């Protein structure tokens, strides 16, 4: 109850900070509903009573329609620009909803909707929307004169990269590119200038993260040349840091996209071997686990059962270790590893075992950020069903994967879907395969 009261107080504080009365908020929400082509709201007096209930001693949660309208109200600065970063009214608004009892999933959805609005607006302002208001001024000054760069500016750039990364699975890849591109360019410009020496390592870490993510997004949007250049940039900057686990992370991301490019298995294997070598001397046991898991997948694809099982054993050893103090705590998990185990079973083991491992992995990958990986794992689960002689059940799984691939625009889920569809060729005249083809054509154009 104390949290709900704090949430109501936060909403009231937001309203008053903007100099708005209850009636003024009601008028603004009615206007926004019209501007956004939402269903018309009740009379202003009725909306005003709702606003008062949200701020009452025993507050009522705004419903989803009002939550969206309030998001647009508090995301927009007085000058009209969208401001979503830490310290903004919008960030405080989402915190207030959380205190009132709204779920993290819903507040994340509201944030994604506003990021979509930023990319709809165009003009390259997406990155500025993700910066805290005070950091925007500092970044402008640093870009004019890199010697004026300070910690807050670098932290602001890091937050942009982290925010974009967190939206994978919630927003289409092309929109994420629009949000990220200014951060990549800003980090380049600062590194090229006379940034204060003590700040260089932290700036370089941001540049590595930005270029790595940009490399993945370029691949996902089918720009392989740009992807290779960005990964080369990330690799170069990571090599200047005394943190081998970051180098391993870049190599692994690059390996995963290389696997599905013209360079294929050989190029991916070279990058994974580099990742394993770097991870072994690094500080992150989870990054080592991820490197060995990827090594196991490539070995299984090549039919090397003993090598695959050895790599999986090393991966489980690191996944089950103590991860307190790990510098990359969110980089890998047992759920991810089960997906790799399933892949190994699919290529060199038992299809039934593979199916069960994929099902376990898909169940564990429930966060919005995991949506792309979950679509990949579920497509692999469908492949296992086909090999088990259950093609119709496989198509039921694949319909869900089509929807996920459409939402994210991810290239790898689409490639995996085409692989699964090829496996269904013996049943191509069945109505349920035709239905899947129609779904693929409607959503993916393939």
N, C-alpha and C positions, 0 to 999 in steps of 0.2 A: 504494500500500500504506500510505503514511503517513496518507492521508485515512481509510482504513478503520480503522486503529488509533485515530485520533482519534475516529471515530464510535463505536467500541466503548467507548472511555474516556468519551465523553459519556453513553452509556447507563448505564454503571456509576455515573457521577457523579450522574445523575438519581435512580437507585435509592437510592443512599446518602443523598442529600440528603433524601429522604422517609423515611429510617430503615427501609428495607425490605431484608430479606434475599432471597437468591435464592428461597428457599421461599415467602416472603411474596408476592413478585411472582407466582410460579406460582399460589398460592392465589387471588390477586386476579384473574388472567386467567381462571381456571376459573369464578370467581363471575361475572365480567362476561359470559362467554360464555352463561351461563344467563340472566342478567338481560336480555341483548339478544336472546334467543331464537336464538342462533347454534348451529350443530352442536356437540355436546359435545366438549370437549377430551380428550386422553388423561389418564391418571392424573397426579396432581400431580408425582410424581417424574420422569415423562417430560417434563412441561412445564418443570420446574426445570432439567433438562439442556439444554433448548432455550435458556432464558434465559442459562445459562452460556456457551453457544456464541456468542450474540450479543455477549458481552462479552470473548471470548477474544482471545489475541494474534493469531490468524488468524481473525477473526470471520466468522460466517455471517449473512447478511441474514435478518431475520424475514420469513416469507412473508406474503402479503396478509392472511390471516385474523388472524395475530398482530399485524400492523401496525395493523389497525383496533382491536383490543382494547387495544393499548398506547396508541393515540391517546385512547381513552376513559379509560384509567387516568391519563395525564399531563395531559389537558385538565381534569380535575376537581380543584378545589382541595380541601384537607382539609375545608373546611366544606360541600362538596357542589356549589358553584357551578362553572359552566364558565368557564375563563379561557384565552383563546386569543391574547392580544395579545403585542406585543414584550416580551421579558424573562420571559415565562411559561415554565413547564415544558413546555407543549405546543410552543411555538416552538422550544425547545431540542431537543425530541424530533424535530421535523421536520428540524432542522439535522443532527442525528445520523444520520438516515436518508439525508440527502443525502451526508454524508461516507462512509457505508457503500456508496454507489453507486446509491441509488434515484433514479429520474428526477424531474425537476421536475413533470412531468405527474402522477405518482402522489402526490407530496407535496401538490400543489394539490388533488387529488381528496380526500385525507384531510382537508384543511382544509375543503373544501366539505361533506363529510359531517358534520363537527363543527359547522359553522355551521347545517346543517339540524337538528342535534340542539338547538341553541340556540333556533331558532325553533319547534321542536316543543314545547319547554318553556314558551314563552309568558312572560307576566309582565313584558314590557318590559325584560328583562335582557340582550337581545342586544347592545346597544351596550357595556355594561360588560364583556361577555365579550371584546370586541375591544380593550379598553384594557389597556395594561400595568398590572400590579398597583399600582404606586405612583401612576399617573396617576388611578386611580379615586378615591383619597382626595383628590387635588388638585382634581378636577372637582367632587366633592361640596362642598368648601369654597368653590370659585369660584361655584357656583350659589347657595349661601347668601349669599355676599358677593362680587359680581363684582370688587371692587377687589383681591381676593386672586388673581385670575387670573394665571397665569404662563405662560412659553413652553412648558413641558412639557405643560400642560393643553391649550393650543391645538394643539400638535403631536399630542397624543393624539386630539383630535377630527378632525384632518386625516387621521390614519391610519385612523380608522373609515370616513370617506368613501371613502378610497382602497381600503380592503379591500372594501367593499360594491361599489364600481365594478368591481373586479377580478373579482368573482364573477358578473357578467352573462354569461350563457351557461352557467354551471355550476349556478346555483340559480334556481328560479322567481321571477319578478318580485315576486310577492306576499310571498315570504319576504324578499327584499331590502328591500322597504318596511318590514317589521317591524324589520329591523336598523338601517335608516337613520333612521327617524322620531325616535328620541330624540336623535340628533346634530343634526338640523335644529332641534328645539325647544331644545336646549342652546345652540346658537349664537345663536338669537334672544334667549334670556334673558340671555346674556352681553352681546350688543350693546346691549340695553336698559338695562344697568347701568353703573356707573362703572368700566369696564375701564381699566387704566393706558393712557394715551394712546399710548405707543410700541408697544403690542401691538395697537392697533386695526386697522392695515392687514392684519396676518397673520390676525387673527380674521375680518375681512371677506372675505378670500380663501377661508377655510374655509366661511363662510356662503354665498358665491356657488357654490362647488362642491357643497355639500350641497343647496341649493335647486334648482340646475339638475338634479342627478341625481334628486332627489325629484320634480321636474316631469316628467321623462321616465318615471319609474316609475309616477306617477299616471296618465299617459296610457296606458301599457302595460296598466294594470289597469282602464282604461275609466272613469276619473274625470276627465273633461275640465275641469270647473270647478276642481277642486283643482289640476290641472296648470297652467291659466292663471294662477292666483293665485301658485303657486310660481315660475313663470317671471317674473312681474312683480316678485316679491321679489328674485329673482336679478339681474334687470336693474337694479333700483334700487341694490342693493349694489355691483354691478360698476361702475356709473356713478360711484361715490364713490372708485374706485381709479384711479390714473394708469397703467393698463395696458390700452390699448385691445384687445389681443388677448383678454383675458378677456371683454370685452363682446361681441366677435365670437363667441366660443365659446358664450355664452348664446344669442345671436340664432340661431346655426345649429342648436343643439339644439332651440330653440323652433320654428324653421322646419320642421324635419323632422317634428315631431309635428303641426304646423299643417297640413301638406300632406295629412295623412290625417284631419283633423277637418272640422267643418262649414265652417270658413273657407276650406279648400282652397287652390287655387293662388294666388289674389290675396293672401291673408294671408301665405302662405309667401314669395311674391316680395318683399313689403315687408320682411320680416324678413331675407331673404338680402341685399337691397340694403343694409340697415343693417349687416349683418355684413361685407360687402365694404368699406364705407366705414371701419368701425372697424379691420379687418384691415390695410388699406393704411397706416395710421399706426401699426400695432402692431409689436412686436418679433419676432413669430413668422412666419417665412416658411411654415412648415407650416400654420399657421392660415389664412394668405392662400390657400395652395393649396386647402385644404378649402373655403373660402368661394367661390372661383372654380369649383371642381368642382360645388358645389351650384347655383351660378348657371347653369352649363352644363346641368345636368339640367333645371332649370325652363325654360330657353330651348328645350331639345329637346322637352320635353313640349308646349310651345306651338307647335312647328313652326318656330322661328326658328333655322335652321341656321347662318347666319353668326355670330350672337351666341353660339351654343353652341360653335362651333369656336374663336372668339376666347377665350372663357372657359377652354376646355380648354387652349389654348396657354399662357395665363397660369398655369394650375395646374401644368402640366408644368415651366414655367420655375422656379417656386418649389420644386417637389418635387425637382428636380435640382440645386438650389443647395446651398451648404455649410450644414449644420444644426448645426454646433458652436455651443454656447451658446444654441440655440433654447429658449425657456422652456416649450415644449410639445412635446417630442421624440416623444411617443407619440401625438400627436393625428391624424396622417395619414401615409400611406405610398403608394408607387407601386402596391402591391397594391390599396389602396382606390381609387386614381385609375383603375385599369384597370376597376373595376366601374362607375365613372361614365362612362368612355368607352363601355363596353358599352351602358349605358342610352341614351346619345346615339345610338349606332348603331341601337339598337332603334327609337327614335322617328323619326329623320330620316335613317337611313343604310341599311346593308346588314345583314340578319339573320344572315348567315353570319359577318361580322366581329363583330357583337354577341355571337354564341355563343362565338367564340374568346376574346374579351376577358373574358366572364363566366367561362369555364373557367379562364383564367389567374388571374383575381382569386380565384376559389374555392380554387384550389391554394395561393395565397399566404396565405389567411386560415385558418390551421390552429390557431392558439392557442385555448384554451378561451374566452378573452375575445372572440374573433372569431366565436363560433358563431352568434350572432344575425345578424350581417352576412353570414356565409357562407350561411345559410339564405335570406336575401333575394336574394343574388347568384345562388344556384343556382336559385331559383324564376324569376328573370328569364332565366336560361339556358334553362330549360324553355320559357318563352314564345318565345324565339328558335327553339327546336326546332320548336314548333308552326308558326311562320311559315315555317319551311323545309320544311314538309310531313312532319314526323316526329313525329306526335302520340304514338305509342306509346312512343318513346324518351323523350319529354317526361315521360310518367307515371312512368317509372322514376326520373327525377330527383326528381319531386315526392313520391314516397313517402319519400325521405330527408328532404325538407324538412318533411314532416308530423311526423316524429319529432323534428326539431330544434325546431319550433314548440311541440310538446307539452312538451318538456323545459324550455323557458324561459318558456312562457306569454306570449311576446311578441306584441303586437297587430299590428305591422307585418308580420311573416312570415305571420300568419294572413290578413291582408288581401290580401297579394300572392298567397297560395295560392288565395284565392277568385277573384282576377282571372284566374289561370292556368286554374282550373277552368271559368270562363265561356268562355274561349277554346277549350275542348275540347267545347263544346256540339254541333258538327256530328258528333261521334263518340260521343254520349252513350249510344247503344245497344250500344256495344262492351263486351265483358266486361272488358277492361283498364281502361276508364273506370269501370265499376261497381265494380271492385276498389278504385280510388282513392277513389270515393265512400264505400265502406264504411270505408276507412281514415280518411278525414276525419271521418266520423260517429263512429267509435269513439274517436278521439283528441281531436278538437276540437269534436265535437257539431254540426258544420256541413258 
